[in-house]
Amino acid sequence: GAGELRKKLSRIETVEQGVELIENAIAKLHP
């Protein structure tokens, strides 16, 4: 749920790490 998502986001230490995770997720959705 949203709580779990917030916990994951709170573990991101830098914006770059967040961007990398998003890019990886998009790559999985669009191989």
N, CA, C, O and CB atoms as a CASP TS submission, in Angstrom:
PFRMAT TS
TARGET T0000
AUTHOR 0000-0000-0000
METHOD Language model
MODEL 1
PARENT N/A
ATOM      1  N   GLY     1       0.813  -1.209   0.000  1.00  0.00           N
ATOM      2  CA  GLY     1       0.000   0.000   0.000  1.00  0.00           C
ATOM      3  C   GLY     1       0.847   1.260   0.000  1.00  0.00           C
ATOM      4  O   GLY     1       2.064   1.202  -0.175  1.00  0.00           O
ATOM      5  N   ALA     2       0.198   2.391   0.197  1.00  0.00           N
ATOM      6  CA  ALA     2       0.903   3.671   0.171  1.00  0.00           C
ATOM      7  C   ALA     2       1.949   3.735   1.277  1.00  0.00           C
ATOM      8  O   ALA     2       3.026   4.300   1.084  1.00  0.00           O
ATOM      9  CB  ALA     2      -0.087   4.834   0.311  1.00  0.00           C
ATOM     10  N   GLY     3       1.637   3.159   2.434  1.00  0.00           N
ATOM     11  CA  GLY     3       2.597   3.175   3.539  1.00  0.00           C
ATOM     12  C   GLY     3       3.884   2.465   3.163  1.00  0.00           C
ATOM     13  O   GLY     3       4.976   2.939   3.475  1.00  0.00           O
ATOM     14  N   GLU     4       3.754   1.323   2.490  1.00  0.00           N
ATOM     15  CA  GLU     4       4.948   0.590   2.084  1.00  0.00           C
ATOM     16  C   GLU     4       5.751   1.396   1.079  1.00  0.00           C
ATOM     17  O   GLU     4       6.981   1.419   1.126  1.00  0.00           O
ATOM     18  CB  GLU     4       4.573  -0.772   1.493  1.00  0.00           C
ATOM     19  N   LEU     5       5.037   2.065   0.157  1.00  0.00           N
ATOM     20  CA  LEU     5       5.724   2.867  -0.849  1.00  0.00           C
ATOM     21  C   LEU     5       6.494   3.995  -0.180  1.00  0.00           C
ATOM     22  O   LEU     5       7.635   4.277  -0.547  1.00  0.00           O
ATOM     23  CB  LEU     5       4.725   3.431  -1.873  1.00  0.00           C
ATOM     24  N   ARG     6       5.865   4.647   0.810  1.00  0.00           N
ATOM     25  CA  ARG     6       6.541   5.751   1.501  1.00  0.00           C
ATOM     26  C   ARG     6       7.779   5.244   2.212  1.00  0.00           C
ATOM     27  O   ARG     6       8.802   5.929   2.235  1.00  0.00           O
ATOM     28  CB  ARG     6       5.594   6.435   2.506  1.00  0.00           C
ATOM     29  N   LYS     7       7.705   4.050   2.795  1.00  0.00           N
ATOM     30  CA  LYS     7       8.872   3.493   3.487  1.00  0.00           C
ATOM     31  C   LYS     7      10.008   3.274   2.501  1.00  0.00           C
ATOM     32  O   LYS     7      11.168   3.558   2.801  1.00  0.00           O
ATOM     33  CB  LYS     7       8.512   2.167   4.192  1.00  0.00           C
ATOM     34  N   LYS     8       9.664   2.763   1.317  1.00  0.00           N
ATOM     35  CA  LYS     8      10.697   2.528   0.308  1.00  0.00           C
ATOM     36  C   LYS     8      11.306   3.853  -0.129  1.00  0.00           C
ATOM     37  O   LYS     8      12.525   3.972  -0.254  1.00  0.00           O
ATOM     38  CB  LYS     8      10.115   1.774  -0.909  1.00  0.00           C
ATOM     39  N   LEU     9      10.449   4.854  -0.363  1.00  0.00           N
ATOM     40  CA  LEU     9      10.953   6.150  -0.809  1.00  0.00           C
ATOM     41  C   LEU     9      11.832   6.778   0.265  1.00  0.00           C
ATOM     42  O   LEU     9      12.817   7.446  -0.050  1.00  0.00           O
ATOM     43  CB  LEU     9       9.789   7.090  -1.164  1.00  0.00           C
ATOM     44  N   SER    10      11.480   6.567   1.538  1.00  0.00           N
ATOM     45  CA  SER    10      12.248   7.172   2.624  1.00  0.00           C
ATOM     46  C   SER    10      13.648   6.580   2.691  1.00  0.00           C
ATOM     47  O   SER    10      14.552   7.177   3.277  1.00  0.00           O
ATOM     48  CB  SER    10      11.529   6.979   3.963  1.00  0.00           C
ATOM     49  N   ARG    11      13.827   5.403   2.090  1.00  0.00           N
ATOM     50  CA  ARG    11      15.153   4.772   2.118  1.00  0.00           C
ATOM     51  C   ARG    11      16.057   5.318   1.024  1.00  0.00           C
ATOM     52  O   ARG    11      17.265   5.080   1.034  1.00  0.00           O
ATOM     53  CB  ARG    11      15.023   3.259   1.972  1.00  0.00           C
ATOM     54  N   ILE    12      15.470   6.054   0.073  1.00  0.00           N
ATOM     55  CA  ILE    12      16.283   6.623  -1.004  1.00  0.00           C
ATOM     56  C   ILE    12      17.085   7.798  -0.445  1.00  0.00           C
ATOM     57  O   ILE    12      16.520   8.783   0.030  1.00  0.00           O
ATOM     58  CB  ILE    12      15.388   7.079  -2.210  1.00  0.00           C
ATOM     59  N   GLU    13      18.396   7.676  -0.509  1.00  0.00           N
ATOM     60  CA  GLU    13      19.240   8.703   0.120  1.00  0.00           C
ATOM     61  C   GLU    13      19.466   9.894  -0.796  1.00  0.00           C
ATOM     62  O   GLU    13      19.678  11.009  -0.319  1.00  0.00           O
ATOM     63  CB  GLU    13      20.583   8.108   0.521  1.00  0.00           C
ATOM     64  N   THR    14      19.422   9.677  -2.095  1.00  0.00           N
ATOM     65  CA  THR    14      19.677  10.783  -3.013  1.00  0.00           C
ATOM     66  C   THR    14      18.687  10.756  -4.158  1.00  0.00           C
ATOM     67  O   THR    14      18.079   9.725  -4.447  1.00  0.00           O
ATOM     68  CB  THR    14      21.109  10.726  -3.548  1.00  0.00           C
ATOM     69  N   VAL    15      18.531  11.895  -4.808  1.00  0.00           N
ATOM     70  CA  VAL    15      17.627  11.976  -5.954  1.00  0.00           C
ATOM     71  C   VAL    15      18.099  11.038  -7.058  1.00  0.00           C
ATOM     72  O   VAL    15      17.282  10.419  -7.739  1.00  0.00           O
ATOM     73  CB  VAL    15      17.538  13.427  -6.481  1.00  0.00           C
ATOM     74  N   GLU    16      19.411  10.929  -7.236  1.00  0.00           N
ATOM     75  CA  GLU    16      19.942  10.075  -8.298  1.00  0.00           C
ATOM     76  C   GLU    16      19.512   8.630  -8.102  1.00  0.00           C
ATOM     77  O   GLU    16      19.172   7.942  -9.064  1.00  0.00           O
ATOM     78  CB  GLU    16      21.467  10.166  -8.346  1.00  0.00           C
ATOM     79  N   GLN    17      19.526   8.170  -6.851  1.00  0.00           N
ATOM     80  CA  GLN    17      19.114   6.792  -6.590  1.00  0.00           C
ATOM     81  C   GLN    17      17.647   6.611  -6.956  1.00  0.00           C
ATOM     82  O   GLN    17      17.260   5.584  -7.512  1.00  0.00           O
ATOM     83  CB  GLN    17      19.352   6.417  -5.108  1.00  0.00           C
ATOM     84  N   GLY    18      16.832   7.615  -6.641  1.00  0.00           N
ATOM     85  CA  GLY    18      15.411   7.540  -6.965  1.00  0.00           C
ATOM     86  C   GLY    18      15.200   7.490  -8.470  1.00  0.00           C
ATOM     87  O   GLY    18      14.396   6.704  -8.970  1.00  0.00           O
ATOM     88  N   VAL    19      15.932   8.340  -9.186  1.00  0.00           N
ATOM     89  CA  VAL    19      15.810   8.364 -10.646  1.00  0.00           C
ATOM     90  C   VAL    19      16.223   7.017 -11.219  1.00  0.00           C
ATOM     91  O   VAL    19      15.584   6.505 -12.139  1.00  0.00           O
ATOM     92  CB  VAL    19      16.673   9.498 -11.254  1.00  0.00           C
ATOM     93  N   GLU    20      17.293   6.443 -10.674  1.00  0.00           N
ATOM     94  CA  GLU    20      17.773   5.151 -11.176  1.00  0.00           C
ATOM     95  C   GLU    20      16.715   4.074 -10.971  1.00  0.00           C
ATOM     96  O   GLU    20      16.488   3.244 -11.851  1.00  0.00           O
ATOM     97  CB  GLU    20      19.086   4.746 -10.475  1.00  0.00           C
ATOM     98  N   LEU    21      16.067   4.089  -9.802  1.00  0.00           N
ATOM     99  CA  LEU    21      15.032   3.089  -9.530  1.00  0.00           C
ATOM    100  C   LEU    21      13.868   3.251 -10.502  1.00  0.00           C
ATOM    101  O   LEU    21      13.325   2.267 -11.004  1.00  0.00           O
ATOM    102  CB  LEU    21      14.532   3.204  -8.072  1.00  0.00           C
ATOM    103  N   ILE    22      13.490   4.503 -10.763  1.00  0.00           N
ATOM    104  CA  ILE    22      12.380   4.754 -11.689  1.00  0.00           C
ATOM    105  C   ILE    22      12.755   4.292 -13.092  1.00  0.00           C
ATOM    106  O   ILE    22      11.951   3.663 -13.780  1.00  0.00           O
ATOM    107  CB  ILE    22      12.002   6.256 -11.700  1.00  0.00           C
ATOM    108  N   GLU    23      13.984   4.608 -13.517  1.00  0.00           N
ATOM    109  CA  GLU    23      14.413   4.197 -14.856  1.00  0.00           C
ATOM    110  C   GLU    23      14.429   2.677 -14.967  1.00  0.00           C
ATOM    111  O   GLU    23      14.040   2.122 -15.994  1.00  0.00           O
ATOM    112  CB  GLU    23      15.808   4.770 -15.180  1.00  0.00           C
ATOM    113  N   ASN    24      14.879   2.005 -13.907  1.00  0.00           N
ATOM    114  CA  ASN    24      14.899   0.541 -13.919  1.00  0.00           C
ATOM    115  C   ASN    24      13.485  -0.009 -14.021  1.00  0.00           C
ATOM    116  O   ASN    24      13.242  -0.976 -14.743  1.00  0.00           O
ATOM    117  CB  ASN    24      15.592  -0.005 -12.659  1.00  0.00           C
ATOM    118  N   ALA    25      12.555   0.603 -13.302  1.00  0.00           N
ATOM    119  CA  ALA    25      11.165   0.142 -13.338  1.00  0.00           C
ATOM    120  C   ALA    25      10.581   0.332 -14.735  1.00  0.00           C
ATOM    121  O   ALA    25       9.886  -0.544 -15.249  1.00  0.00           O
ATOM    122  CB  ALA    25      10.312   0.897 -12.293  1.00  0.00           C
ATOM    123  N   ILE    26      10.866   1.478 -15.342  1.00  0.00           N
ATOM    124  CA  ILE    26      10.359   1.740 -16.693  1.00  0.00           C
ATOM    125  C   ILE    26      10.967   0.744 -17.673  1.00  0.00           C
ATOM    126  O   ILE    26      10.276   0.251 -18.565  1.00  0.00           O
ATOM    127  CB  ILE    26      10.677   3.196 -17.132  1.00  0.00           C
ATOM    128  N   ALA    27      12.247   0.448 -17.516  1.00  0.00           N
ATOM    129  CA  ALA    27      12.907  -0.502 -18.413  1.00  0.00           C
ATOM    130  C   ALA    27      12.251  -1.873 -18.325  1.00  0.00           C
ATOM    131  O   ALA    27      12.142  -2.580 -19.327  1.00  0.00           O
ATOM    132  CB  ALA    27      14.404  -0.608 -18.079  1.00  0.00           C
ATOM    133  N   LYS    28      11.813  -2.250 -17.122  1.00  0.00           N
ATOM    134  CA  LYS    28      11.150  -3.546 -16.956  1.00  0.00           C
ATOM    135  C   LYS    28       9.776  -3.533 -17.616  1.00  0.00           C
ATOM    136  O   LYS    28       9.336  -4.542 -18.167  1.00  0.00           O
ATOM    137  CB  LYS    28      11.018  -3.902 -15.463  1.00  0.00           C
ATOM    138  N   LEU    29       9.096  -2.380 -17.559  1.00  0.00           N
ATOM    139  CA  LEU    29       7.765  -2.287 -18.161  1.00  0.00           C
ATOM    140  C   LEU    29       7.856  -2.209 -19.681  1.00  0.00           C
ATOM    141  O   LEU    29       6.950  -2.655 -20.386  1.00  0.00           O
ATOM    142  CB  LEU    29       7.016  -1.065 -17.617  1.00  0.00           C
ATOM    143  N   HIS    30       8.954  -1.640 -20.184  1.00  0.00           N
ATOM    144  CA  HIS    30       9.124  -1.461 -21.628  1.00  0.00           C
ATOM    145  C   HIS    30      10.456  -2.056 -22.062  1.00  0.00           C
ATOM    146  O   HIS    30      11.417  -1.320 -22.281  1.00  0.00           O
ATOM    147  CB  HIS    30       9.047   0.041 -22.016  1.00  0.00           C
ATOM    148  N   PRO    31      10.527  -3.378 -22.190  1.00  0.00           N
ATOM    149  CA  PRO    31      11.790  -4.049 -22.547  1.00  0.00           C
ATOM    150  C   PRO    31      12.241  -3.712 -23.967  1.00  0.00           C
ATOM    151  O   PRO    31      13.280  -4.195 -24.416  1.00  0.00           O
ATOM    152  CB  PRO    31      11.638  -5.563 -22.407  1.00  0.00           C
TER
END
